[in-house]
Amino acid sequence: VVEYLRRVEGAMKRRLLRVDNLGLSSFPLDAIALNNITELDLSNNAVQTIPAEIAGLTALITLRIPRNGMKTLPPAVCMLGWLQLLDLRENLLNSLPTGLARLTKLHTLDLAHNLLEVFPPSLEALTQIQMLDLTDNKLSRMSYMIGRFLQADAILLGGNQLVVFPDSLGTMG
């Protein structure tokens, strides 16, 4: 508790709230009051549900929620219009909200080590993406739209069950 309070107090000054590795089982609602923070790190906890109020963190640029056992990502995350980095690796996600396409500033999306079986259609509109990590999911096929990610420096697909790759991958730079 003391460590948590120290981190929340520091977040007001640095605009960064790191509450990783604290054993949290629920989203820290105190973070919602810190509506000027630009980075929120919830790594390595047990936060399985993100409340709709997260949409109030309108200045958020970086959101890290890896290793929390999350099964769903709430649509409210899609309201974070300034978000540039979204780290969701090592959760239990098997789908993504359709509104993810609204994150037009998102350049890094880490979905490695989840349970995605199909390429999430909501990702097809994120043509500005620079790094997309889908490593170690359960993907068996890839959308032909992946070739639209012309700005991508890296699209990581290892550890999936892909047999056929779309021809559009050959058009990428």
Salt bridges, closest charged atoms under 4 A:
GLU3 OE2 - ARG6 NH2 2.44
GLU3 OE2 - ARG7 NE 2.77
ASP20 OD1 - ARG7 NH1 3.15
ASP20 OD2 - ARG18 NH2 2.95
GLU39 OE2 - ARG64 NE 3.60
ASP41 OD2 - ARG18 NE 3.82
ASP87 OD2 - ARG64 NH1 3.89
ASP87 OD2 - ARG89 NH2 2.77
GLU90 OE2 - ARG67 NH1 3.33
ASP110 OD2 - ARG89 NE 3.37
ASP136 OD2 - HIS113 ND1 3.50
